[in-house]
């Protein structure tokens, strides 16, 4: 399973969308040629955290989460995505 983390602005350009104030800490997760999720940094309760979520159907809960680092967010995303692909 190969997942690519691509900046949102870059993915928008690839898909032919106009760039609209994309944050540098906003990524699309691409599997094959389809966007399967997103990972981005946001302020939660005064601290910056990394939020991840799946954009695949069906993706039963939990299909999102929050992590302290981008590495932890990527690992959690990959784990949950693999579970969804196996039908769990």
ChimeraX commands (.cxc) that place a marker at each C-alpha (Angstrom):
marker #1 position 0.00,0.00,0.00 radius 0.5
marker #1 position 1.62,3.22,-1.13 radius 0.5
marker #1 position 0.30,6.48,0.22 radius 0.5
marker #1 position 1.70,9.83,-0.87 radius 0.5
marker #1 position 1.56,12.92,1.31 radius 0.5
marker #1 position 1.21,15.91,-1.03 radius 0.5
marker #1 position 0.81,19.58,-0.13 radius 0.5
marker #1 position -2.75,20.72,-0.71 radius 0.5
marker #1 position -1.64,23.52,-3.05 radius 0.5
marker #1 position 0.31,21.05,-5.17 radius 0.5
marker #1 position -2.60,18.60,-5.37 radius 0.5
marker #1 position -4.95,21.43,-6.33 radius 0.5
marker #1 position -2.60,22.45,-9.13 radius 0.5
marker #1 position -2.38,18.82,-10.36 radius 0.5
marker #1 position -6.17,18.61,-10.40 radius 0.5
marker #1 position -6.47,21.96,-12.18 radius 0.5
marker #1 position -7.89,23.96,-9.28 radius 0.5
marker #1 position -6.92,27.54,-8.56 radius 0.5
marker #1 position -4.68,28.01,-5.54 radius 0.5
marker #1 position -6.68,29.51,-2.68 radius 0.5
marker #1 position -4.64,30.43,0.42 radius 0.5
marker #1 position -3.38,26.91,1.14 radius 0.5
marker #1 position -1.43,26.59,4.36 radius 0.5
marker #1 position 2.01,24.97,4.12 radius 0.5
marker #1 position 0.94,22.51,6.83 radius 0.5
marker #1 position -2.06,21.20,4.88 radius 0.5
marker #1 position -1.60,17.91,3.02 radius 0.5
marker #1 position -3.72,15.60,0.90 radius 0.5
marker #1 position -3.08,11.88,1.28 radius 0.5
marker #1 position -3.13,10.24,-2.13 radius 0.5
marker #1 position -3.46,6.50,-2.74 radius 0.5
marker #1 position -2.85,5.49,-6.35 radius 0.5
marker #1 position -4.43,8.52,-8.07 radius 0.5
marker #1 position -7.25,9.21,-5.61 radius 0.5
marker #1 position -7.29,11.46,-2.56 radius 0.5
marker #1 position -8.04,9.18,0.38 radius 0.5
marker #1 position -7.58,11.65,3.22 radius 0.5
marker #1 position -6.05,14.77,4.64 radius 0.5
marker #1 position -3.54,15.71,7.33 radius 0.5
marker #1 position -3.20,19.29,8.50 radius 0.5
marker #1 position -1.99,21.31,11.46 radius 0.5
marker #1 position -4.43,23.35,13.50 radius 0.5
marker #1 position -4.61,25.08,16.84 radius 0.5
marker #1 position -6.56,23.08,19.41 radius 0.5
marker #1 position -6.99,24.43,22.94 radius 0.5
marker #1 position -4.09,26.84,22.45 radius 0.5
marker #1 position -1.64,24.26,21.08 radius 0.5
marker #1 position -0.84,23.19,17.55 radius 0.5
marker #1 position -1.80,19.61,16.77 radius 0.5
marker #1 position -2.00,17.51,13.62 radius 0.5
marker #1 position -5.48,16.42,12.57 radius 0.5
marker #1 position -5.94,13.52,10.18 radius 0.5
marker #1 position -9.04,12.06,8.57 radius 0.5
marker #1 position -10.04,9.54,5.95 radius 0.5
marker #1 position -12.04,10.61,2.91 radius 0.5
marker #1 position -12.83,7.12,1.64 radius 0.5
marker #1 position -16.24,5.49,1.54 radius 0.5
marker #1 position -17.08,3.43,3.46 radius 0.5
marker #1 position -14.91,4.50,6.38 radius 0.5
marker #1 position -16.69,3.71,9.60 radius 0.5
marker #1 position -15.62,5.54,12.75 radius 0.5
marker #1 position -13.05,6.17,13.90 radius 0.5
marker #1 position -12.15,7.89,10.65 radius 0.5
marker #1 position -10.28,10.85,12.13 radius 0.5
marker #1 position -7.88,11.69,14.90 radius 0.5
marker #1 position -5.42,14.16,16.41 radius 0.5
marker #1 position -1.69,13.69,16.99 radius 0.5
marker #1 position 1.16,15.63,18.57 radius 0.5
marker #1 position 3.46,15.35,15.52 radius 0.5
marker #1 position 3.04,14.88,11.79 radius 0.5
marker #1 position 4.89,11.55,12.07 radius 0.5
marker #1 position 2.33,10.28,14.59 radius 0.5
marker #1 position -0.53,11.58,12.43 radius 0.5
marker #1 position 0.86,9.78,9.38 radius 0.5
marker #1 position 1.26,6.54,11.34 radius 0.5
marker #1 position -2.29,6.72,12.75 radius 0.5
marker #1 position -3.70,7.51,9.30 radius 0.5
marker #1 position -1.83,4.65,7.67 radius 0.5
marker #1 position -2.93,2.19,10.36 radius 0.5
marker #1 position -6.60,3.17,10.12 radius 0.5
marker #1 position -6.52,3.24,6.31 radius 0.5
marker #1 position -5.11,-0.31,6.27 radius 0.5
marker #1 position -7.89,-1.42,8.63 radius 0.5
marker #1 position -10.56,0.12,6.38 radius 0.5
marker #1 position -9.04,-1.54,3.33 radius 0.5
marker #1 position -9.23,-4.90,5.14 radius 0.5
marker #1 position -12.89,-4.27,5.96 radius 0.5
marker #1 position -12.57,-3.55,9.68 radius 0.5
marker link #1:1,2 radius 0.2
marker link #1:2,3 radius 0.2
marker link #1:3,4 radius 0.2
marker link #1:4,5 radius 0.2
marker link #1:5,6 radius 0.2
marker link #1:6,7 radius 0.2
marker link #1:7,8 radius 0.2
marker link #1:8,9 radius 0.2
marker link #1:9,10 radius 0.2
marker link #1:10,11 radius 0.2
marker link #1:11,12 radius 0.2
marker link #1:12,13 radius 0.2
marker link #1:13,14 radius 0.2
marker link #1:14,15 radius 0.2
marker link #1:15,16 radius 0.2
marker link #1:16,17 radius 0.2
marker link #1:17,18 radius 0.2
marker link #1:18,19 radius 0.2
marker link #1:19,20 radius 0.2
marker link #1:20,21 radius 0.2
marker link #1:21,22 radius 0.2
marker link #1:22,23 radius 0.2
marker link #1:23,24 radius 0.2
marker link #1:24,25 radius 0.2
marker link #1:25,26 radius 0.2
marker link #1:26,27 radius 0.2
marker link #1:27,28 radius 0.2
marker link #1:28,29 radius 0.2
marker link #1:29,30 radius 0.2
marker link #1:30,31 radius 0.2
marker link #1:31,32 radius 0.2
marker link #1:32,33 radius 0.2
marker link #1:33,34 radius 0.2
marker link #1:34,35 radius 0.2
marker link #1:35,36 radius 0.2
marker link #1:36,37 radius 0.2
marker link #1:37,38 radius 0.2
marker link #1:38,39 radius 0.2
marker link #1:39,40 radius 0.2
marker link #1:40,41 radius 0.2
marker link #1:41,42 radius 0.2
marker link #1:42,43 radius 0.2
marker link #1:43,44 radius 0.2
marker link #1:44,45 radius 0.2
marker link #1:45,46 radius 0.2
marker link #1:46,47 radius 0.2
marker link #1:47,48 radius 0.2
marker link #1:48,49 radius 0.2
marker link #1:49,50 radius 0.2
marker link #1:50,51 radius 0.2
marker link #1:51,52 radius 0.2
marker link #1:52,53 radius 0.2
marker link #1:53,54 radius 0.2
marker link #1:54,55 radius 0.2
marker link #1:55,56 radius 0.2
marker link #1:56,57 radius 0.2
marker link #1:57,58 radius 0.2
marker link #1:58,59 radius 0.2
marker link #1:59,60 radius 0.2
marker link #1:60,61 radius 0.2
marker link #1:61,62 radius 0.2
marker link #1:62,63 radius 0.2
marker link #1:63,64 radius 0.2
marker link #1:64,65 radius 0.2
marker link #1:65,66 radius 0.2
marker link #1:66,67 radius 0.2
marker link #1:67,68 radius 0.2
marker link #1:68,69 radius 0.2
marker link #1:69,70 radius 0.2
marker link #1:70,71 radius 0.2
marker link #1:71,72 radius 0.2
marker link #1:72,73 radius 0.2
marker link #1:73,74 radius 0.2
marker link #1:74,75 radius 0.2
marker link #1:75,76 radius 0.2
marker link #1:76,77 radius 0.2
marker link #1:77,78 radius 0.2
marker link #1:78,79 radius 0.2
marker link #1:79,80 radius 0.2
marker link #1:80,81 radius 0.2
marker link #1:81,82 radius 0.2
marker link #1:82,83 radius 0.2
marker link #1:83,84 radius 0.2
marker link #1:84,85 radius 0.2
marker link #1:85,86 radius 0.2
marker link #1:86,87 radius 0.2
marker link #1:87,88 radius 0.2
view
